[in-house]
C-alpha cells in the first residue's frame, strides 16, 4: 500500500498523523499533526532541491519565547524578497567579527526609526 510505504519512509507515526502527496508533483499537499515526542522534524529535499513554504505568513518559535533563525553550518544568513530578483538584502556574515550588511537595491535607502 503506497500510503504505508510513505509512512515508513518518512518516519510518520501510524494513527492520527497523516500526509497527502500530489501524485503529479510529489509535493506534500496536506500534513496533519506530527508528534515526534520531543524529537526534531527534518525536511530534507532530494539532492539539491529547496524547501518552499508557500503561505502568506510563517511563524517561528513557541508562544512568548525567543525564536532563533540560523544557518546549519558556516554559511551566511541572507534575507531578501522576490527570490532575490531586484531585491535588496540583509546579510549576516558567519563567524567571529562577521559583518551585518544592509544592502538596498538601486536607489533604495535604509530607514531606521524609533517610533512605535
N, C-alpha and C positions, 0 to 999 in steps of 0.2 A: 504494500500500500504506500503510495507516494507521500502522504502526509506523515506516516510513521517514519519513513526514511528521513524526511526533513527534521522531525523532532529529534531523531538520534544524531544526525549530522550536526545540527546547530545546538545541541545540548538543552533543548527546551524540555521542561517537565511535562509529563502527561497529566492531564486534568484540566484546570481552568485556563491554563496557558494556551494561547492559540496564535497562529500566524496565517495569513493568506498571501500567496505568491501569485503575481501576474505571470501566467504561463508564457506569454509572448516576450516579456522583457526580463523576467527573473526578478523583478522588483518586489519588495515586501509592500503590499498594499495596506494591510491592516495588521496590527500587532496588539494582542491582548496583554493583560498584566503578566509580568515575568517576575517570579520570586526565586532569586538565586540564593536566598538565605545568607545575605551578607557578603556575597562574592561580587566580583566585578562583572559587568556586561561588556564584552568586547565586540565591536563591529569591525570586522576585518575584510576589506574588499579583496577580490581575487586579483592577483598581480598588481598592476599599477592603478587600479580603479580608485575612485574617490567616493566619499560618503556625502550625499546630498540630504539635507534636512529641508524638505520642501514644505514650508509653512510660513506664515506671516511673522510669528514670534517664537523664539526659542528661549526657554528659561533654563538657568543653571543654578545649582545649589539647593540646599534644603531651606525651608522657610526660616527666615531670621538668622541664617548662618552665613558666614563669609564664604563666597564662592571663588573658585580658582579656575582660570583657563590657562593652560600651559602646553608647551610642546612636550612630546615624549622623547626627549633626546636633546641634542645640541643645536637644533635648528632655531632660527629666529622666529618670532611670532609676528605675523602681519595681519592687520585688519584693513579691509578695503571693501568697495562696493562694485556692483556691476561686473562681477567675475574679473576684476582688476582691469577692465577696459575703460579708458578715460576716467580713471578714479584716482584721487589722492589716497594716501595710506598712512597708517601709523605702524611703525616698525619698532619692536622691542628686540634689540640685538641680544643674543645669548652670551653668557659668560660674565666673568668679573669685569667691571668697568664698561660693560656694554652700553651703547647709547640708546636713547629712545628718540626716534626721528618722527616728526610730524611733517609730512610732505604733501602739501596741497597740489592739485593738478592745475596746470595752466596758470591763470591769474587768481586762483583761489587763495584764500587767506586762512590763517589760524586765528581763531577767536577764543579768547579766554575771558570768561565772565564770572563775576562773583555774585550776581543777582540770583535770588532763589525764586 
